[in-house]
Amino acid sequence: MWQGVTRGRVTVVFANQTSSASHSASSDAGNQRASSIVAHHLPSIDVLAQIRGGSIQPLRFTSSHLSNNRQQHRDPIWLPTIIYGVIIYIHAFGNSVIVLNSAKAADNLLEKRGAIYSSRPERAMIRDVMGWNCLSWECPMAIRGENTEALFRNTSTHVLLLAMNRFRSGRLTRSSATCFTATRTIIIICAGEAPGNAAALVMKISYGHDVAEEGDVFVTLAERAISNIMQAGIFGAYLVDYIPMLKHVPHWFPGAGFKRQGREWMKDSRAMLDKPYELVKEQMASGTAGPSVMTIELENLSSSKDVDITTIKNIAAISYAAGADTTVSTMMTFFLSMMLHPEYQRKAQEEIDRVVGPGRLPDFNNRDQLPHINNIVWECLRWNPILPLAVPHATTQDDVYEGYWISKGTTIIPNIWAMFHDETKHPDAFAFKPERFEDEKKNMELGTNNLPHIVFGFGRRVCPGRWLAFDSLWITIASVLSVYTVSKPKDVNGAVIEPEIEFTNGVVSRPKTFKCSVFPRSEASLALIKQTEDERDMAN
């Protein structure tokens, strides 16, 4: 049954935990971090949480306890609530929100009942104030329409599948040097020096654009727009998301700072959609355009009467926005994990040496022979999921689940972090263990260690470019491991510097800035690195 009380305009209720499995302290902390984002900026409320054993204890919450900042939460006030409930219900300002903490509940609702759980909640700040219109990934189905939604989904899936096939064949990158452009920049990010061009590979795939070494105008523009979206995307960060009519308040009105902020952010949003499109159009007209998601879309435009320019702009922008965060966040997790677990790095390098040899870089033809690389990529995605709370869904009609009434328009938030750190589904969940995915048959028999596909979304809202994103991660990680060794840095006295394992608490999660040592494995590796750089220079 639900347990909870109401104070003012906010109600928080917790479903009883049905599992008798114990939770470790580390699991508690992980769930706290992921779930604290949910109630960001809610007013102070009193909650009665059902504590195991039958006793009821009052808990007091304030916005400071639940704030979405990048610091580790030291106050464990959230722990008793998330530990003892697989479902959390929040009611604020007339809005109903449900947080799903189990993979079973997410599968039952978002996958098996996808017909009514695949809309998006009303996000007035992003859609109306910032101008990310009804062809963005945030748009509710009721506004976009079921036919338009299906067209957008089918078009984006078709285009991104074409892009994936061309990427695997090398036609989107021309040479493996592009991987090293991204890799070198990500190494710089890990050292805390320059976050500039980390998504060079994704920019190349999305727009065919070769990123400049410094100050690339399109990367700067895209990063600014994405940063704005990430800030606005924090659930509950803006009152206009709870009370949509506030979007009509004039920007000069006292207290309407969100309108003034949104007006500035809208300029970046429009520029991110329009400027790369205009560049690619000019290049196609002059015959200088390289292959990309955008060129594939424009080439197919004449054959489809239903697809318009706005759809094309959105698909390319979404592929970049999603891919950039996936690449940067996951690669930072990769470098951190290789520092902490050199044994997995050695195993992967031995596998590459045996299959590929020292004379070239791995390619997609080697993937089936490099299973440990696959497992490392999947474990990076599971160990620290990029979106701890995924992207919210919304219901399009009333429903009942295990006796609980879920009304039409309820926001559904999948707690990916909790699902990936459930000890019953991922034994030793807080350890980085790529080998957990090795025995697929045994995992299926035990119902454990499923590949973390849900990191890319659920049901009808699954990311259409998920395999393109996975491919870019795979080829980059395989290339790094083939020629580089990642290790812990040393200070001036030669003492090893132990990295701190801390992650940001935002919509997108990534390791906090850390330093690492990255050096070529051998003289042959150094020669191969130079060769790929020469290839890049010739291609440019």
N, C-alpha and C positions, 0 to 999 in steps of 0.2 A: 504494500500500500504506500501511498504518498505520505510524507511527513513534512510539516512546515507551517509557517504562520505568515501573516501579512502585517507590514508596517507601512503606513502611508500608501504610496502607489506601487510598492514593489513587493512581490512575493517570491520566495525561493523555497522550492520543495525538492526533496530527495527521495527517490525510490529505494526501498530496502534492497540491500545487497543479497542476491540469491546464492552467490558462491560462498562456500565455506573455506576457500583457500586463504591462507595467510598472506599478508602483504609485507614486504621488507621495507625498511626505512628508506632505502634508495628508491624504491618504487613509489613510496609516498611522496618523496621530493619531486620525482619526475612528474607525477600526476598534478601536483601542486603547481608546478611551473607552467604546464600546458593549459590547465584549466583556469588559472588566475586571469587569463586574458578575457574570459567570457564575461565576467561581471565588471569590467572596466568602467569606472565613473558612475557606478550605481550609488544611490544615497545610502546612508547608514541604515541597516536593517537588523532586526533580531530574528534569529532562526532557531527552530527546535530541530536538532538533528537526531535521528534514531541511532543511538550508539549500541553496538553489539553487546548483548547481555541483557537488554531490556530497559536499561535506565535512559532517561532523556535529559540532556544537558543543554542549557541555552548557550548560544554562541553569538557574539556581536561582530558584525562586519562593518567596515568603513571603506570608503574608496581608496584610502591609503593602503589598506591590506590587499586590495585587489587591483591596484594600479598596474598598468601595462608598461613598465619601464624595463631597462636593460640590465638591471641589477638582480642578483639572486635574491629571492624572497626569504628573509630570515625569520619572519614570523610564521609559524606553522598553523595559523588559524584556519587555513583552507583544508588542511589534511583530513579532519574527521568527516567532512562532508563528502569529499570525492572518494575516500576509501570505502565508505559504507553505502554507496549507491552506484548502480550501473547506469542509471538515468537521472539527470538533474533537470528540474523544471524551474524556469525563471519567468515571472510575469512583471513587466515594467511598463508603465504608461500605456496600458492597453495592448502591449505586445507580448506574445507568448514565445518562449525560447526553450528548446529541449537540447540538452547535451548528451550525446551517446558515448559511453565510455567502454563499450564492448564491441568486438568485431561481429558477434552474433547479432546484436541489435541493429548494427549498421547494415549488415547483409539483409536481414529480414525486411527492413524498411526501405533503404536506399536502393537496393538491388531488386529484391523480389516484388516490392511494391513501388517500383520506380515510376509507374504511370502517374502517381499522385505525390511523389516525394522528389521530383526533379526540377521544380521551379527554384527561383532565387528569391530571397527576402527583399522587400523594398529597401533600397539603399539610396535615399534621396541625396545624400552628400556626394556620392560618387556619380550617380546617374544624372541628377538634375542640376546640382550646384556646380559640379566640376565638368559636366558635359560629356561624360562617357556614356554615349547614347544607347539606344535599344539594341544595337548589334554588338555590344560588348558582352563579356562573359558574366557580368553582374545582373543582366536584365531578367526580370521575372517573365515566365511564359505568358502570363495573363496580359502583359503589355505587348510583348513581341508577337504573340500569336503562335499557335501550335505549328501551323504550316511554315511560317518564317523560321521558327526555331529548328524544325527538321531540316529546312533548306540550309541554314547556317551550319548545322552540325554535319550534314552530309558533304557540303562543299569543303569545309575545313578538313574533314577526315580525308577526302579524296586528294586535296592539294598536299596535305602533309604526308600522305602515303607516297605520292610521287616524289616529294622532296626527300623522304627517307631512302627510297630506292636510288635516287641520283646521288645522295650523300654516300651511301654504301659503295657505289661504283666509282666514287671519287670525282664526279662531275660537279659537285657543289663546292668542293674545296680545292680542286686542281692539284694540290700537292699536300703532303703531310706536314709541310712547314706551317700551315695555318694552325694546326694543333699546338705547335710549339710557341706560336705567338700568344695564344691563350694561356698556355702553361707557364711561360715565363712571367706573365703579368700576374697570374694567380699566386705564384711564388712571392712576388713583390707584395701582394696583399697580405699574405701570411706574415710577412716581415713588418707589416704596418706602415708601409711607405707610400704607396700610391694605388688607390682603388680604381683608377681610370678605365683601362681597356680590358677588364677581366673577361668580358663576354665577347671577345673578338670572333671566336668561332661561331657563336650564335648570330652575331650581326652578319657574318658572311653567309650563313645559311638562310637567314630571313630576307636579307636585302641584296646579297651579292657584294657587299661593301667591304673593302679591305681597310681595316682600322689603322689610322695613323699611330705612330709610336707614342706621340704625346698630343694632348689637347684635341682629340677628334671631336668635331662639332656634333656629329650624330650620336656618338656614344654619350657625350655630356648631356645632350637633350633628352635622350632616352632614359638615362639614369635619373635625371631630375624628375621626369614624369612618373617613372616607376616608384621613386621614393615618395612622391606625393600620394600615389595610389595606396602604397603600403600604410602611410599614416592615416589616410581616410578610411582604409579598410579595416582598421581595428574595431571589432564589434562593440558598439555602445560608446564610441569615442565622441560622437556628435549627437546632440539632442535631436537634430533634424531627422535622424534615422528612426527615432522613436515617435516623433511628432512631425510627419512629412509636411504639414501645412506651413511649417516655419520656413520652407523654401521660398515662400512668397514674401517674406519680410524684406524690405529694402536694405541694400548693403550699407546705407548710411545710418540705419536705425541703431540706437544704443543696444549693445549686447549681440549685434549681428556680425561679430568678427568672423564667424564661419563663412558668411557670404563674401566678405572681402577676401578671405583666404582662398575660398573656392574660385573666385573670379580670376585670381592670379594663377591658380593651379590649372584652370581651364585653358589658359594660353599654352601651357606646356603640353596639355593633353592633345589639343588641336595640332600643335606643331609636331608632336610625335607621330600622329597619324598622317599628316600631310607632307611634311618635308621629305622623308625617305621615299614616299610614293612619287613625288615630283622628280626627284633625282633619278629614280629607276626609269620613269617615263622618258626623260631626256636621254638617258643612256641607250634605251631601246631604240629611240628615234635615230640616234647617231650610230647604232650598231656596236656600241661598246659595253653593253650590259652583260654582266656575268650571270650564270644560272643562280636562281634563288627561289625561295617561296613566292616572293612578289612577282618575279617574271613568269613562273608557272601559272599563277593566277591570271595575269594579264594575257598570256598566250591563250588561255582557255576561255577568256571573257567573251570572245566573239561567238563561241559555240554554245553559250548558255544565255538565254534571254532572261532568266530569273535572277542571276547574280549581278549586283550592281557594284559601283566603285567603293561605296562605303563598306560593303562586306569584304571586299578585297583588302582595304586598308586595315580593317579590324583583324582579319585573320593573320596578316603579317605582323601587326603590332602585338597581338596576343602570343604568337609564336616566339617573338623576341622577348617580351616581358616575362613569360613563363620560363623560357629557356635560359635567360640570363640569370635569374635567381637560382634555378636548378643547378646550373653550371658552377656559379661562384660558391654557393652554400655547400654543395656536395663536395666540390674539390677541396674546400677548406677542411671539411670533415675528413676527407681522404688523407690529406697531409698530416693532420693531427693524429689520425689512427695509425698511420705508418710510423710516425715517431714513437708512439706508445707501444707498438707491436711489431718490432723489426722482424720477428719470425714469419709473419704473414708476407712481408715484403720480400724476404729471401725466397720463400716458397713460390711466389709469383714470378720472381726473376728467374729462378731455376726452370720453371715451366716455360717461360718465354725463350730462354736460351736453348732449351731442348727442342721446341717446336719451330721457332723462327730463326734462331741463330743470330750472330752478331752483325751481319752485313746489311740488315734492313730493319724497318719498323714493322710491328704487327699490323695486319689489316683485317678486314671483316671476314676474309676467307679462313682466318685462323681461329675464329671465335669458338667453334665447337671443340677445338683442341686446347683451349685455354679456359677451362671451367673455373679455375681459381680466380681469374680476373672477373668473370661474371659474378661470382660469389662476393668478391670485395665490393663491387659496385652496389649490389643489392644490400649488403650489410651497412654500407655508408648511408643508404637511403632509409634503412630501418633504424639504425642506432641513433641518429639524430634527424628525424623527419623534417623536411624543409618547411612544411606548413603544419605545425603541431595540432592545430584545430581545423585543418583543411579549409575548404571554401564552403560557407553555409548553404544548405538547401532550404526549401520551403514547401509546405504542403498546399495542394490545390483543392483539397476537400477534406471533410472531417474523416477521422479514422479512429480505430480502437486497436491498441497493441497490448497484449497480455493484461487486459483489464483496464488499461489506462486510456483515457479519452484524449485524443490529439485533435485539436480544432483546426479548421481550415486557416491557412495563413501563418501557421506556427513555423518559426525558424528552427531548423534542425542543424546542430553543430556536431560533426563527428570528431571526437577526441582521438586523433590519430596517435598521439603520444601514448595515451593510456593503452590503446590496442596493441601497439608495438612493444610495450613494456609490461604486458600481461604475462606473468611467469607460467601460467597454465598453457599459454599458446606459444610462448618463446622462452623456454627454460634458460635461466641465467641471462635474463633479458637485458640487464644493464652492462653486460660484458660485450666487447666487440669480438665476435666470433664468426668469420665468414664460413667456416666449416659447417655451421648449423644447416646450411642449404645443400650439403653434398649428397646426402642419402634421401633423394626425393621419395622413393618408395616407402621407406621407413617413416618419413615425416607424414605421408598421407595416411598410413596405418594408424599412427599415433594422434593425428590431427594437430600436429605442431609444426612450427617453422615454415608456414606458408610463405612463398615469395611475397614481399611487401608491395604488391601491385596497387593497393589502395592508396599509396602515397600519391598516386596520380588522379585520385578521385573515385567516385562511385557512380554506378548505373549509367544513366543517360548523360550525366555530367562529367564522365571520365574525360581526361585531357586527350583531345584527338592527336596531339603531337607527342604522346608519351614515348613511343618507340624511337622517334627522332631524338628526343631528349636523352633517352637511355643510350642510344648509339653514340651521341656526341660525348657522353660521359665515358663510355667504354673505350672508345678510341683514344681519348685524351689520357685516361688512366693507364691503358696498356702502353702508350707511347712513353709516358713518364717513367714507368717501371722498367722499360726496356733499356733506357740509357742513363737514368738518374738513380741515385740512392738518397733517400730522405732520412735524416737522423736528427737527434736532439742537438741544439747548438751548445757551444762552450763559451765560457767567459774568458777574459784576458789571461786568467791564470790556468786555463785549460780544464776547469771544472765544468762538468755537464750541468746545463740549466734545465731543470725539470719544468715542463709546461704545465700551466694550470688548465684544468678541464672545466671550462665555463662556456655556456652558450647564451646567446642573446634571447631576450624574452619579447619577441615581437611577432607580428603576423608571420614573417619569415624568420626561421631560426637558423643560426650559423654559429660556429665557434667564435668566441671573442678573439681579438687580435692576439697572435702569438708569433714567436720567432722560430724558425727552423733552419736546418742546414741542408742544402741541396747541392750535390756535386755529381759530375759525370762518373759512371761506374768504372770506366777504363779509357785507354787511348782510342780504342775502336769506337766507343760510345761518343767521345769527343769529336771524332772525325764525322760520325753520322749526324751529330747535332749541327756541325758546320755545313754539312752537305744540305740538310733541310733548310738552313738559313739561306744558302745560296739559291736553292730552288725558289724560295719565297721572293728573293730579290729579283730573280729572273721573271717570275710570274707578274710582279708589279711593274 
